């Protein structure tokens, strides 16, 4: 699996597809990610969006990683995005900023080997 991250809907569809491929119920992901009951389902249905940090946990829980188009990863820029330092009132809006960062760097979802 190698999916280019273009926008929120396509990323969300890829995550739902991966969850179904792994045959993992969304309620089990709630436990794995350590979020509220039914939250993954709300993300998948578009009722809510995860923070950037929860998005990364969701991606990781599905044995996926993000690959960028270059070797050197600007960890300070990513840390600021994940922690919400670049957002108004220190709110952790998920995805507009983080998805645009990923798109800008040609990010792809890559499936990890499951042992």
C-alpha positions in Angstrom: 0.0 0.0 0.0 1.3 3.4 -1.0 -1.3 6.2 -0.9 -0.5 9.8 -1.7 -1.9 12.1 1.0 -3.8 14.8 -1.0 -6.6 15.9 1.3 -8.6 14.9 4.4 -11.4 12.8 2.6 -8.9 10.7 0.6 -6.7 10.1 3.7 -9.8 9.1 5.8 -10.9 6.7 3.0 -7.5 5.2 3.0 -7.5 4.7 6.7 -11.0 3.1 6.6 -9.9 0.8 3.8 -6.8 -0.3 5.8 -8.9 -0.9 8.9 -11.2 -3.1 6.9 -8.3 -4.9 5.2 -6.9 -5.7 8.7 -10.4 -6.7 9.8 -10.2 -4.5 12.9 -13.4 -3.2 14.3 -13.4 0.6 14.9 -14.3 0.0 18.6 -11.0 -2.0 18.9 -9.1 1.0 17.5 -10.7 3.2 20.2 -9.0 1.0 22.7 -5.7 0.8 20.9 -5.5 4.5 20.3 -6.8 5.2 23.8 -9.6 7.5 22.8 -13.3 7.8 23.7 -15.7 5.1 22.8 -17.0 5.5 19.2 -14.5 8.3 18.4 -12.8 6.4 15.5 -16.2 5.8 14.0 -17.0 9.5 14.2 -13.7 10.3 12.5 -14.5 7.8 9.7 -18.0 9.1 9.2 -16.8 12.7 9.1 -18.7 13.8 12.2 -15.4 14.8 13.9 -11.8 15.2 13.0 -8.8 14.0 15.1 -6.1 16.3 16.3 -2.8 16.0 14.4 -1.4 13.9 17.3 -4.5 11.6 17.3 -4.3 11.3 13.5 -0.7 10.0 13.9 -1.8 7.5 16.5 -4.6 6.4 14.2 -2.2 5.9 11.4 0.3 4.0 13.6 -2.5 1.8 15.0 -3.2 0.6 11.5 0.5 -0.4 11.0 1.0 2.5 8.6 3.8 5.1 8.4 4.2 8.3 6.6 7.0 8.7 4.1 8.0 12.2 2.8 9.7 13.0 -0.5 13.1 13.8 1.2 15.4 12.3 3.7 15.7 15.1 6.3 12.5 15.6 8.3 12.1 19.0 9.9 11.2 17.6 13.3 10.8 21.1 14.8 8.1 22.1 12.2 6.3 18.8 12.7 6.5 19.1 16.5 5.0 22.6 16.3 2.2 21.3 14.1 1.5 18.3 16.3 1.5 20.3 19.5 -0.7 23.1 18.1 1.9 25.9 18.6 1.2 27.4 15.1 -2.6 27.4 15.6 -4.8 30.2 17.2 -5.4 30.0 20.9 -3.2 26.8 21.0 -6.1 24.7 19.7 -5.1 21.5 18.1 -7.1 21.6 14.9 -6.2 18.5 13.1 -5.8 18.6 9.7 -5.9 21.7 7.7 -2.4 22.6 8.7 -1.0 19.1 9.1 -2.6 17.8 5.9 -1.3 20.8 3.9 2.2 20.1 5.4 2.0 16.5 4.4 0.7 17.4 0.9 3.5 20.0 0.5 6.1 17.3 1.1 4.4 14.6 -1.1 3.7 12.4 1.9 2.5 8.9 1.3 1.0 6.3 3.6 3.2 3.2 3.6 2.1 -0.2 5.0 4.4 -1.6 7.6 5.1 -5.3 7.9 2.9 -6.9 10.6 4.8 -9.5 12.6 
